[in-house]
Amino acid sequence: MNVFITGASSGLGEGLAKHYATPGAIIGLCARRAALLDELAQAITAQGARAIVYAVDVSDTAAMQQAAAAFIDICGRVDLVIANAGIGIPHRTLQGETESIAKLMRVNVIGVTNTVVPFVPAMLKQGSGTLVAVSSLAGHRGLPGRAAYSASKAAAMTFMDGLRLDLHGSGVHAMTLCPGFVHTPMTAVLPGKLPFAIGCDEAVRLMSRAIAARKKTYIFPWQVRILRFFLRFGSEAMVLRMAPPARTRAPE
Ligand SMILES: NC(=O)c1ccc[n+]([C@@H]2O[C@H](COP(=O)([O-])OP(=O)(O)OC[C@H]3O[C@@H](n4cnc5c(N)ncnc54)[C@H](OP(=O)(O)O)[C@@H]3O)[C@@H](O)[C@H]2O)c1
């Protein structure tokens, strides 16, 4: 299986890269920290797969187009693309600060389109392939302390929904994964106990199963699917109780 993964230098992306690194596979590893990707490439090679490192910022449209073209050139056929790279930065919305929000949107929204779209023509030609965006439970409702993060994840999900319709009948599938809390470096900075948090290995197991089943939008773990219902349709007072800013806002 030939797989291109962004955000492969840590957390969920690293776990997914190792999961798909079976003998004979070619894994494209994309993130900015080249040293971490090189280390991961060694581990993947030891697993019998081939790793190719792309030290690229996902918000760089031209560089991502080049990375995709290079990967397609090497692989011939690409089976799976996972737009996983994402950031959750402290918002200073109430202070009127916009630059961090612009950066977040460039990574979490433009980064997703920069990742999946360049692979579409090649997948259409081969008549197969799966395009995946990693969104979040937070994309199902604007949350206090994370308005921009929620909006970015909703945008990624909506984009994949539309893309799936564009691809209907082509053999190519577009889908979205929506984790609740997973223990990774991203959540390590959040204060307090994270409700229904799962380990990275368990998340990778659930995500890869959903990808194999070609789900449309997969929210996990199961407790979070129930939580999503209340988050999506509950009153604002209920949302404030369920997701107080003290829990959802990363420390400055
Ligand atoms: N952990 C959770 O509870 C949780 C819940 C819901 C959704 N998610 C989503 O899951 C995805 C993975 O998160 P994680 O928890 O695994 O976080 P993580 O460990 O912080 O990993 C984030 C990855 O994204 C990469 N990245 C960030 N900015 C980038 C950029 N501009 N260009 C290229 N790569 C970039 C990072 O690599 P470099 O720094 O090396 O570039 C890193 O590999 C994210 O989209 C996140 O929003 C996570």
The ligand as an SDF file (V2000), in Angstrom:
LIG
                    3D

 48 52  0  0  0  0  0  0  0  0999 V2000
   -4.7680   14.7340   19.9030 N   0  0  0  0  0  0  0  0  0  0  0  0
   -6.0670   15.0170   19.9270 C   0  0  0  0  0  0  0  0  0  0  0  0
   -6.7460   14.8980   20.9780 O   0  0  0  0  0  0  0  0  0  0  0  0
   -6.7830   15.4530   18.6850 C   0  0  0  0  0  0  0  0  0  0  0  0
   -8.1710   15.5670   18.7380 C   0  0  0  0  0  0  0  0  0  0  0  0
   -8.8610   15.9670   17.6050 C   0  0  0  0  0  0  0  0  0  0  0  0
   -8.1660   16.2270   16.4360 C   0  0  0  0  0  0  0  0  0  0  0  0
   -6.8150   16.1290   16.4040 N   0  0  0  0  0  0  0  0  0  0  0  0
   -6.1360   16.4100   15.1450 C   0  0  0  0  0  0  0  0  0  0  0  0
   -5.2740   15.3470   14.8190 O   0  0  0  0  0  0  0  0  0  0  0  0
   -4.1960   15.8280   14.0310 C   0  0  0  0  0  0  0  0  0  0  0  0
   -2.8920   15.3060   14.6050 C   0  0  0  0  0  0  0  0  0  0  0  0
   -2.7200   15.8580   15.8910 O   0  0  0  0  0  0  0  0  0  0  0  0
   -1.8020   15.2130   17.0310 P   0  0  0  0  0  0  0  0  0  0  0  0
   -2.6240   15.1400   18.2350 O   0  0  0  0  0  0  0  0  0  0  0  0
   -1.1150   14.0280   16.5140 O   0  0  0  0  0  0  0  0  0  0  0  0
   -0.8090   16.4460   17.2480 O   0  0  0  0  0  0  0  0  0  0  0  0
    0.7650   16.5820   17.2260 P   0  0  0  0  0  0  0  0  0  0  0  0
    1.4240   15.4350   17.8890 O   0  0  0  0  0  0  0  0  0  0  0  0
    1.0260   17.9680   17.6990 O   0  0  0  0  0  0  0  0  0  0  0  0
    1.1260   16.4710   15.6560 O   0  0  0  0  0  0  0  0  0  0  0  0
    0.8390   17.4960   14.7700 C   0  0  0  0  0  0  0  0  0  0  0  0
    1.6130   17.2150   13.5040 C   0  0  0  0  0  0  0  0  0  0  0  0
    1.2940   18.2270   12.5610 O   0  0  0  0  0  0  0  0  0  0  0  0
    2.4980   18.6800   11.9910 C   0  0  0  0  0  0  0  0  0  0  0  0
    2.3860   20.0630   11.5620 N   0  0  0  0  0  0  0  0  0  0  0  0
    1.9750   21.1280   12.2810 C   0  0  0  0  0  0  0  0  0  0  0  0
    2.0420   22.2350   11.5460 N   0  0  0  0  0  0  0  0  0  0  0  0
    2.5140   21.8710   10.3170 C   0  0  0  0  0  0  0  0  0  0  0  0
    2.8150   22.5580    9.1240 C   0  0  0  0  0  0  0  0  0  0  0  0
    2.6380   23.8880    9.0240 N   0  0  0  0  0  0  0  0  0  0  0  0
    3.2660   21.8580    8.0650 N   0  0  0  0  0  0  0  0  0  0  0  0
    3.4550   20.5180    8.1560 C   0  0  0  0  0  0  0  0  0  0  0  0
    3.1850   19.8020    9.2540 N   0  0  0  0  0  0  0  0  0  0  0  0
    2.7230   20.4770   10.3260 C   0  0  0  0  0  0  0  0  0  0  0  0
    3.5410   18.5300   13.0970 C   0  0  0  0  0  0  0  0  0  0  0  0
    4.8290   18.4040   12.5270 O   0  0  0  0  0  0  0  0  0  0  0  0
    5.9640   19.5350   12.4640 P   0  0  0  0  0  0  0  0  0  0  0  0
    5.8330   20.3660   13.6990 O   0  0  0  0  0  0  0  0  0  0  0  0
    7.2210   18.7370   12.3860 O   0  0  0  0  0  0  0  0  0  0  0  0
    5.6920   20.2870   11.2130 O   0  0  0  0  0  0  0  0  0  0  0  0
    3.1080   17.2190   13.7120 C   0  0  0  0  0  0  0  0  0  0  0  0
    3.6750   16.1470   13.0010 O   0  0  0  0  0  0  0  0  0  0  0  0
   -4.3230   17.3520   14.0190 C   0  0  0  0  0  0  0  0  0  0  0  0
   -4.9290   17.7650   12.8260 O   0  0  0  0  0  0  0  0  0  0  0  0
   -5.2460   17.6320   15.2000 C   0  0  0  0  0  0  0  0  0  0  0  0
   -5.9530   18.8330   15.0520 O   0  0  0  0  0  0  0  0  0  0  0  0
   -6.0990   15.7370   17.4970 C   0  0  0  0  0  0  0  0  0  0  0  0
  1  2  1  0
  2  3  2  0
  2  4  1  0
  4  5  1  0
  4 48  2  0
  5  6  2  0
  6  7  1  0
  7  8  2  0
  8  9  1  0
  8 48  1  0
  9 10  1  0
  9 46  1  0
 10 11  1  0
 11 12  1  0
 11 44  1  0
 12 13  1  0
 13 14  1  0
 14 15  2  0
 14 16  1  0
 14 17  1  0
 17 18  1  0
 18 19  2  0
 18 20  1  0
 18 21  1  0
 21 22  1  0
 22 23  1  0
 23 24  1  0
 23 42  1  0
 24 25  1  0
 25 26  1  0
 25 36  1  0
 26 27  1  0
 26 35  1  0
 27 28  2  0
 28 29  1  0
 29 30  1  0
 29 35  2  0
 30 31  1  0
 30 32  2  0
 32 33  1  0
 33 34  2  0
 34 35  1  0
 36 37  1  0
 36 42  1  0
 37 38  1  0
 38 39  2  0
 38 40  1  0
 38 41  1  0
 42 43  1  0
 44 45  1  0
 44 46  1  0
 46 47  1  0
M  CHG  2   8   1  16  -1
M  END
$$$$
